[in-house]
Amino acid sequence: MVFTRNIHDKNEMKLTKRRAKKSDQFVKVGHIIQDVLRSQRKYGDAKMIRVWDVWASAVGEHIGANTSPAAFKGRLLIVNVVDSAWLQQLWFLKKDILGKVNDCLGEDLVGEIKFKIGPV
């Protein structure tokens, strides 16, 4: 349901319910989030959203299962890692991963990667 405001009087506002139109088609949440972020972010940031789509293919199945992109700020990509052993290993692979991610994106969008322990 969607709530709208009806003004009946200058001093009186009343909330009324209005039913939203139902759709027979499901929409993936990821598509909705991407659309919202694209509308609210700068153009370069909107392009960075594609990192979530290409991450697993860029880093491979084994690394992808133990990591996940968490956030980005400008050209910095923050990646969550399952534990400290992975954190140390990925630190040594940082340049390779950076190159592979940018190759999959088709342009040099990610300038730096920071790994941290967090939910994957």
C-alpha positions in Angstrom: 0.0 0.0 0.0 1.1 3.5 -0.7 0.3 6.4 1.7 -0.6 9.8 0.3 -1.6 13.0 2.1 -4.9 14.7 1.4 -5.3 18.3 2.6 -8.9 18.9 3.6 -8.3 22.1 5.5 -5.3 24.4 6.0 -4.7 23.1 9.5 -5.8 19.5 8.9 -3.9 16.8 7.1 -5.2 13.3 6.8 -3.3 10.1 5.7 -5.3 7.9 3.4 -4.5 4.6 1.9 -4.3 4.0 -1.7 -3.7 0.6 -3.2 -0.7 0.3 -5.5 -1.2 -1.4 -8.8 -0.3 -5.1 -8.7 2.0 -6.6 -11.3 2.0 -10.2 -12.5 5.8 -10.0 -13.0 8.5 -10.4 -10.4 11.4 -7.9 -10.4 14.8 -8.8 -9.1 15.8 -6.7 -6.1 19.3 -6.2 -7.5 17.7 -4.5 -10.6 15.7 -2.2 -8.4 18.8 -1.3 -6.3 20.9 -0.6 -9.3 18.2 1.7 -10.8 17.9 3.6 -7.5 21.7 4.0 -7.1 22.1 5.1 -10.7 19.5 7.8 -10.2 21.1 9.0 -7.0 24.8 8.7 -7.7 27.3 10.4 -10.0 27.8 8.8 -13.4 31.1 7.2 -12.5 29.7 5.7 -9.4 26.8 4.3 -11.3 29.2 2.5 -13.5 31.0 1.0 -10.5 27.8 -0.8 -9.5 28.7 -3.3 -12.3 31.5 -4.6 -10.0 28.9 -6.8 -8.2 27.9 -8.3 -11.5 31.5 -9.2 -12.7 33.2 -9.9 -9.4 32.9 -13.8 -9.4 34.0 -14.1 -13.1 36.8 -11.6 -12.5 38.3 -13.3 -9.5 37.4 -16.9 -10.1 35.2 -19.4 -8.2 37.5 -20.1 -5.3 38.2 -16.4 -4.4 34.7 -15.4 -5.2 33.3 -17.9 -2.7 35.4 -16.3 0.1 35.0 -12.6 -0.8 32.4 -10.2 -1.8 32.4 -6.5 -2.8 31.1 -4.5 0.1 31.2 -0.8 -0.9 33.0 1.8 -3.0 34.1 5.4 -2.6 35.2 7.1 -5.7 37.7 4.6 -7.3 38.3 2.7 -4.0 36.6 -0.7 -3.8 36.2 -2.3 -0.4 36.0 -6.1 -0.4 34.8 -8.3 2.5 36.9 -11.4 3.2 36.0 -14.4 5.3 39.1 -14.5 7.6 42.6 -13.2 8.2 44.3 -15.9 6.2 42.3 -14.9 3.1 43.0 -11.2 3.9 46.8 -11.8 3.8 46.7 -13.9 0.7 44.5 -11.4 -1.2 46.9 -8.6 -0.2 49.6 -10.3 -2.3 47.2 -10.8 -5.2 45.8 -7.2 -5.1 47.4 -6.0 -8.4 46.3 -9.1 -10.3 42.7 -8.8 -9.0 42.6 -5.1 -9.7 43.6 -5.7 -13.3 41.1 -8.6 -13.8 38.2 -6.6 -12.4 39.0 -3.6 -14.6 39.3 -6.0 -17.6 35.9 -7.4 -16.9 34.4 -3.9 -16.5 35.9 -2.9 -19.8 37.5 0.2 -18.4 39.8 1.4 -15.6 37.1 2.2 -13.0 38.7 0.6 -9.9 41.9 2.4 -8.8 42.5 0.7 -5.4 41.2 -2.3 -3.5 41.0 -2.5 0.3 40.3 -5.9 1.9 38.7 -6.3 5.3 37.2 -9.1 7.3 33.4 -9.0 7.0 30.3 -10.8 5.9 30.5 -12.5 2.5 
